[in-house]
Each structure stands twice: as C-alpha cells, then as structure tokens.
Amino acid sequence: MSELITARIQAHATRLGLPHLAEHLDLLVERAETDSMGYREFIDTILGEELGLREGRRFRTALKLSGLPHHKTLEEFDFAFQPDLDVRKIRDLAALAFVTGHRNVALLGPPGTGKTHIATALAVAACQAGHSIYFTSLDDCVRQLRAAEAAGRFAKKLQTYLRPSVLVLDEVGYLPCDRAAANMVFQLISRRYERGSIILTSNKTFSEWGQVFTDDVIATAILDRLLHHCDVIAINGPSYRLKDRALSAVPAAVS
C-alpha cells in the first residue's frame, strides 16, 4: 500500500511541477519522522523547499537575460578605496525602497571609480527580490532604437527598455548624442517617469548634459523627469583600474 501511495504522490508532484518532492519524497518523509514534524510543519517544509528551488531557477534565468556585464554584489565592492562614498546611503539603496517607489538612482564620477559595479550590484539585489531588470549602455540603447526605427519597429523595441522594473543605463555621456538620438532618450525617460526605476552611471555632471545631448532644451527636459525622484551619488575618488598599476609602480622595499 505504501509503495502505491508513494508512486501516486510522486506522479501527482510531477504533474504539479514539484520535482523536488517527486525526487526526494523518501528523504523528506524520513526527515519529518526524525524531527517529529507535525502535518502542517511537514507541508510547510515541502512547499518552502520547492519555492526556494523555483526562485533560485528564476533568479539564475533572469540574470542570464538581464544583459548585466557581470553579477558582482555590494559585498565585493571595496568601500575602503572610496572613503568619501557614503556607505550607509548605498546600503539603504540596496534595501530597494527606490524600486517600489519608482525612484531613480544616478551614479556620477570619473571613469573607474566603481559606478558600474554599484549599479550592477543594486540590479542584482533587485533581481534577487523578484524585480525584473535590464542592463544596457546608453550608446547601445540608442543604436538598437535607431535600427528598430529604420525597420519600422521602434515602438516594439522601446518596450524592451520600458518593461523592466529596473533599467540600468550605463555610460551616459561617454559618447555624445545627436538630436534624433536625444529625442529617443527623452521618450524613454519620459515614458518610464514614475512607472519604473532607472539606475544610470555618468562621467558627466548634470550641467554638462546639454553637451551630451547637443541640445540644452532636450537635456533640461530629460533631467526634469529623471531628477524629480532621484538619489544622486557622487563618486569622486581614485580609479580602481589604476590601483594595481599604482601599486606596481612603487619600488620594492630593500631587504
């Protein structure tokens, strides 16, 4: 009888999409008996483990589709190398209230100061919490939108950048935009306004964005929507990329 019940449970679990239960039923029952679990506790354990496995798969799949250049976390960020950076502010952002509040985050500073690392780490945290994310450089975003417009698919392609809860726009200002590109960026920013969060990195101050978008009026319109609900983080420390080079340049101590 017990073998028939076991087979029936495994079949039901498989049809319900509960592979962990189907594969490890005997081990789960043995653990329940060893720990003297009650019925509710046993069911809670089964569902909790299935949910954990499912969320793990969702998280890994979402990261693969996110376009992130790497999956670095805040724990890997060397805050000691950027002593002027407000660590508590970054930790507060990692709590993701900015995502649920549809706020933006702007990380400004010279190249190599860790802006993209922090932006990526916040996106990874958001993904882990169940939010949809997407990463792109501004240059690649504009290039994709231009190609879509030429093919008559602009509105559909724009949805790629409107759909996720968190959009990471990297390297804003590294390459200038002409007026047509600036208009595309304006459409993107205005359509996401108060509907989804943007995390952007830029090596330019906001006062220089008129040069970035080759039009002060468009730049002002973009900033008006972007900064209305925005946490601005300035990182003005040394470059991580030059860190090892600087250390290698120090003469070795004479023994």
SEDO-949376 format. One record per residue (C-alpha): y, x, z; chain. Coordinates in nm, 4 decimals. Layout:
N
ATOM          y          x          z   mol
ATOM          Y          X          Z     A
...
//
This chain:
255
ATOM          y          x          z   mol
ATOM     0.0000     0.0000     0.0000     A
ATOM     0.2451     0.2747     0.0984     A
ATOM     0.1814     0.4510    -0.2351     A
ATOM     0.2625     0.1306    -0.4227     A
ATOM     0.5816     0.0825    -0.2210     A
ATOM     0.6795     0.4463    -0.2797     A
ATOM     0.6264     0.4105    -0.6535     A
ATOM     0.8251     0.0865    -0.6590     A
ATOM     1.1158     0.2423    -0.4648     A
ATOM     1.1220     0.5411    -0.6997     A
ATOM     1.1195     0.3124    -1.0038     A
ATOM     1.3998     0.0978    -0.8628     A
ATOM     1.6016     0.4079    -0.7690     A
ATOM     1.5653     0.5463    -1.1196     A
ATOM     1.6763     0.2190    -1.2800     A
ATOM     1.9729     0.2002    -1.0411     A
ATOM     2.0794     0.5538    -1.1286     A
ATOM     1.9899     0.7057    -0.7893     A
ATOM     1.8000     1.0190    -0.8986     A
ATOM     1.8257     1.1965    -0.5637     A
ATOM     1.6478     0.9098    -0.3874     A
ATOM     1.3829     0.8852    -0.6584     A
ATOM     1.3099     1.2583    -0.6496     A
ATOM     1.3315     1.3215    -0.2752     A
ATOM     1.2113     0.9962    -0.1230     A
ATOM     0.9318     1.1541     0.0823     A
ATOM     1.1651     1.4223     0.2229     A
ATOM     1.4297     1.1633     0.3102     A
ATOM     1.1730     0.9443     0.4897     A
ATOM     1.0359     1.2480     0.6736     A
ATOM     1.3868     1.3448     0.7867     A
ATOM     1.4547     0.9886     0.9025     A
ATOM     1.1352     0.9872     1.1081     A
ATOM     1.2057     1.3319     1.2554     A
ATOM     1.5625     1.2337     1.3536     A
ATOM     1.4570     0.8858     1.4668     A
ATOM     1.7139     0.7250     1.2397     A
ATOM     1.7829     0.3548     1.2575     A
ATOM     1.7712     0.1432     0.9432     A
ATOM     2.1467     0.1468     0.8920     A
ATOM     2.1726     0.5212     0.9537     A
ATOM     1.8938     0.5853     0.7028     A
ATOM     2.0613     0.3736     0.4347     A
ATOM     2.3946     0.5422     0.5118     A
ATOM     2.2352     0.8861     0.4687     A
ATOM     2.0765     0.7937     0.1362     A
ATOM     2.3948     0.6448    -0.0080     A
ATOM     2.6103     0.9280     0.1276     A
ATOM     2.3972     1.1956    -0.0373     A
ATOM     2.3833     1.0062    -0.3681     A
ATOM     2.7614     0.9637    -0.3634     A
ATOM     2.8150     1.3313    -0.2819     A
ATOM     2.5968     1.4403    -0.5727     A
ATOM     2.7637     1.1954    -0.8087     A
ATOM     3.1112     1.3077    -0.7041     A
ATOM     3.0071     1.6688    -0.7492     A
ATOM     2.8956     1.5972    -1.1050     A
ATOM     3.2150     1.4036    -1.1758     A
ATOM     3.4262     1.6893    -1.0388     A
ATOM     3.2495     1.9544    -1.2478     A
ATOM     3.2731     1.7440    -1.5641     A
ATOM     3.6393     1.6628    -1.5043     A
ATOM     3.7220     2.0318    -1.4588     A
ATOM     3.5489     2.1174    -1.7876     A
ATOM     3.7555     1.8568    -1.9724     A
ATOM     4.0847     1.9343    -1.7964     A
ATOM     4.1896     2.2304    -2.0091     A
ATOM     4.2578     2.4404    -1.6984     A
ATOM     4.2590     2.8142    -1.7772     A
ATOM     4.0740     2.8839    -1.4510     A
ATOM     3.9708     2.6970    -1.1375     A
ATOM     4.1487     2.9043    -0.8740     A
ATOM     4.2302     2.7449    -0.5398     A
ATOM     4.5098     2.7977    -0.2866     A
ATOM     4.2642     2.9894    -0.0685     A
ATOM     4.2600     3.2567    -0.3388     A
ATOM     4.6398     3.2842    -0.3558     A
ATOM     4.7901     3.5946    -0.1928     A
ATOM     5.0772     3.4394     0.0006     A
ATOM     5.1429     3.7736     0.1724     A
ATOM     5.2508     3.9182    -0.1629     A
ATOM     5.5168     3.6452    -0.1924     A
ATOM     5.6637     3.6425     0.1621     A
ATOM     5.9653     3.4292     0.0637     A
ATOM     5.7401     3.1456    -0.0545     A
ATOM     5.7241     2.8520     0.1878     A
ATOM     5.3507     2.8351     0.2612     A
ATOM     5.3816     2.5111     0.4571     A
ATOM     5.5514     2.3442     0.1613     A
ATOM     5.2675     2.4440    -0.0697     A
ATOM     5.0088     2.3243     0.1836     A
ATOM     5.1927     1.9940     0.2125     A
ATOM     5.1799     1.9530    -0.1655     A
ATOM     4.8048     2.0161    -0.1533     A
ATOM     4.7748     1.7015     0.0591     A
ATOM     4.8573     1.5235    -0.2719     A
ATOM     5.1161     1.2748    -0.1479     A
ATOM     5.3173     1.3715    -0.4571     A
ATOM     5.0351     1.2385    -0.6763     A
ATOM     5.0071     0.8998    -0.5074     A
ATOM     5.3873     0.8756    -0.5041     A
ATOM     5.4152     0.9682    -0.8764     A
ATOM     5.6388     1.2637    -0.7894     A
ATOM     5.6708     1.5839    -0.9882     A
ATOM     5.6446     1.9494    -0.8885     A
ATOM     5.8480     2.2256    -1.0566     A
ATOM     5.7485     2.5880    -1.0004     A
ATOM     6.0244     2.8227    -1.1160     A
ATOM     6.0376     3.2000    -1.1252     A
ATOM     5.9847     3.5173    -1.3280     A
ATOM     5.6545     3.5831    -1.5079     A
ATOM     5.3612     3.6992    -1.2980     A
ATOM     5.4700     3.5504    -0.9658     A
ATOM     5.1784     3.3075    -0.9321     A
ATOM     5.3320     2.9873    -1.0677     A
ATOM     5.0338     2.9001    -1.2865     A
ATOM     4.7895     2.9844    -1.0048     A
ATOM     4.9605     2.7397    -0.7693     A
ATOM     4.9919     2.4729    -1.0402     A
ATOM     4.6225     2.5071    -1.1219     A
ATOM     4.5215     2.5026    -0.7554     A
ATOM     4.7132     2.1787    -0.6983     A
ATOM     4.5475     2.0287    -1.0059     A
ATOM     4.2023     2.1343    -0.8828     A
ATOM     4.2754     1.9729    -0.5448     A
ATOM     4.3851     1.6535    -0.7209     A
ATOM     4.0698     1.6512    -0.9330     A
ATOM     3.8538     1.7002    -0.6254     A
ATOM     4.0246     1.3990    -0.4690     A
ATOM     3.9315     1.1853    -0.7691     A
ATOM     4.2542     1.2003    -0.9715     A
ATOM     4.2433     1.2650    -1.3463     A
ATOM     4.4116     1.5884    -1.4557     A
ATOM     4.5059     1.7696    -1.7759     A
ATOM     4.6499     2.1174    -1.8364     A
ATOM     4.8498     2.2377    -2.1365     A
ATOM     5.1218     2.4853    -2.2144     A
ATOM     5.4391     2.3214    -2.3429     A
ATOM     5.4073     2.5175    -2.6671     A
ATOM     5.0530     2.3923    -2.7302     A
ATOM     5.1537     2.0373    -2.6353     A
ATOM     5.4353     2.0390    -2.8917     A
ATOM     5.2104     2.1932    -3.1569     A
ATOM     4.9481     1.9227    -3.1015     A
ATOM     5.2091     1.6452    -3.1147     A
ATOM     5.3614     1.7860    -3.4354     A
ATOM     5.0198     1.7934    -3.6031     A
ATOM     4.9473     1.4386    -3.4862     A
ATOM     5.2818     1.3150    -3.6172     A
ATOM     5.2135     1.4699    -3.9566     A
ATOM     4.8779     1.2908    -3.9635     A
ATOM     5.0261     0.9587    -3.8515     A
ATOM     4.8551     0.9761    -3.5113     A
ATOM     5.1487     1.0636    -3.2844     A
ATOM     5.1219     0.7595    -3.0549     A
ATOM     4.7488     0.8132    -3.0058     A
ATOM     4.7886     1.1857    -2.9335     A
ATOM     5.0727     1.1181    -2.6912     A
ATOM     4.8251     0.9189    -2.4826     A
ATOM     4.6378     1.2448    -2.4151     A
ATOM     4.9361     1.3559    -2.2083     A
ATOM     5.0243     1.0136    -2.0652     A
ATOM     4.6787     0.9092    -1.9463     A
ATOM     4.6003     1.1604    -1.6660     A
ATOM     4.7329     1.1079    -1.3140     A
ATOM     4.8452     1.4719    -1.3073     A
ATOM     4.9712     1.6593    -1.6125     A
ATOM     5.0265     2.0350    -1.5809     A
ATOM     5.2909     2.1606    -1.8247     A
ATOM     5.2738     2.5384    -1.8199     A
ATOM     5.5223     2.7942    -1.9534     A
ATOM     5.8214     2.5668    -2.0106     A
ATOM     6.0946     2.7850    -2.1589     A
ATOM     5.8836     3.0756    -2.2818     A
ATOM     5.9445     2.9607    -2.6391     A
ATOM     6.2470     2.7536    -2.7498     A
ATOM     6.2032     2.4025    -2.8900     A
ATOM     6.3893     2.2741    -3.1928     A
ATOM     6.5472     1.9290    -3.1809     A
ATOM     6.2377     1.7485    -3.3130     A
ATOM     6.0179     1.9143    -3.0510     A
ATOM     6.2738     1.8442    -2.7793     A
ATOM     6.2647     1.4750    -2.8713     A
ATOM     5.8862     1.4765    -2.8383     A
ATOM     5.9113     1.6340    -2.4935     A
ATOM     6.1704     1.3748    -2.3947     A
ATOM     5.9357     1.0950    -2.4993     A
ATOM     5.6565     1.2483    -2.2961     A
ATOM     5.8678     1.2964    -1.9821     A
ATOM     6.0326     0.9549    -2.0033     A
ATOM     5.7013     0.7739    -2.0626     A
ATOM     5.5455     0.9413    -1.7591     A
ATOM     5.8531     0.8737    -1.5426     A
ATOM     5.7433     0.7041    -1.2174     A
ATOM     5.3978     0.6426    -1.3681     A
ATOM     5.2291     0.9795    -1.3298     A
ATOM     5.2907     1.3236    -1.1820     A
ATOM     5.3884     1.6373    -1.3702     A
ATOM     5.3389     1.9894    -1.2388     A
ATOM     5.5392     2.2311    -1.4504     A
ATOM     5.5972     2.6034    -1.4459     A
ATOM     5.9019     2.7690    -1.5990     A
ATOM     6.0609     3.1110    -1.6122     A
ATOM     6.3992     2.9476    -1.6752     A
ATOM     6.6435     2.7955    -1.4300     A
ATOM     6.7353     2.4347    -1.4979     A
ATOM     7.0826     2.5459    -1.6069     A
ATOM     6.9137     2.7318    -1.8957     A
ATOM     6.7180     2.4329    -2.0239     A
ATOM     6.9933     2.3474    -2.2713     A
ATOM     6.8982     2.6712    -2.4488     A
ATOM     6.5264     2.5954    -2.4180     A
ATOM     6.5630     2.2568    -2.5879     A
ATOM     6.8557     2.3664    -2.8126     A
ATOM     7.0483     2.0553    -2.7088     A
ATOM     7.2305     2.0048    -2.3779     A
ATOM     7.2179     1.6249    -2.4071     A
ATOM     6.8402     1.6118    -2.4514     A
ATOM     6.7885     1.8747    -2.1800     A
ATOM     7.0013     1.6709    -1.9390     A
ATOM     6.8055     1.3541    -2.0213     A
ATOM     6.4750     1.5339    -1.9610     A
ATOM     6.5930     1.6807    -1.6321     A
ATOM     6.7363     1.3470    -1.5187     A
ATOM     6.3908     1.1883    -1.5307     A
ATOM     6.1959     1.4940    -1.4244     A
ATOM     6.4015     1.5763    -1.1154     A
ATOM     6.4601     1.2238    -0.9857     A
ATOM     6.1391     1.2503    -0.7811     A
ATOM     6.0561     1.6199    -0.7752     A
ATOM     5.9682     1.9035    -0.5380     A
ATOM     6.1217     2.2257    -0.6683     A
ATOM     5.9594     2.5536    -0.5617     A
ATOM     6.1331     2.8807    -0.6487     A
ATOM     5.9157     3.1949    -0.6540     A
ATOM     6.1371     3.4978    -0.6966     A
ATOM     5.9076     3.7722    -0.5682     A
ATOM     5.7333     4.0600    -0.7465     A
ATOM     5.4829     4.0227    -1.0292     A
ATOM     5.1118     4.0185    -0.9462     A
ATOM     5.0407     4.1685    -1.2861     A
ATOM     5.2409     4.4782    -1.1935     A
ATOM     5.0861     4.5007    -0.8471     A
ATOM     4.7879     4.7178    -0.9404     A
ATOM     4.9999     4.9246    -1.1783     A
ATOM     5.2468     4.9983    -0.8987     A
ATOM     4.9682     5.0952    -0.6619     A
ATOM     4.8075     5.3274    -0.9199     A
ATOM     5.1437     5.4975    -0.9693     A
ATOM     5.1573     5.6028    -0.6033     A
ATOM     5.0390     5.9655    -0.5716     A
ATOM     4.7163     6.0063    -0.3792     A
ATOM     4.7538     6.1482    -0.0290     A
ATOM     4.6875     6.5187     0.0007     A
ATOM     4.3836     6.5817     0.2181     A
//
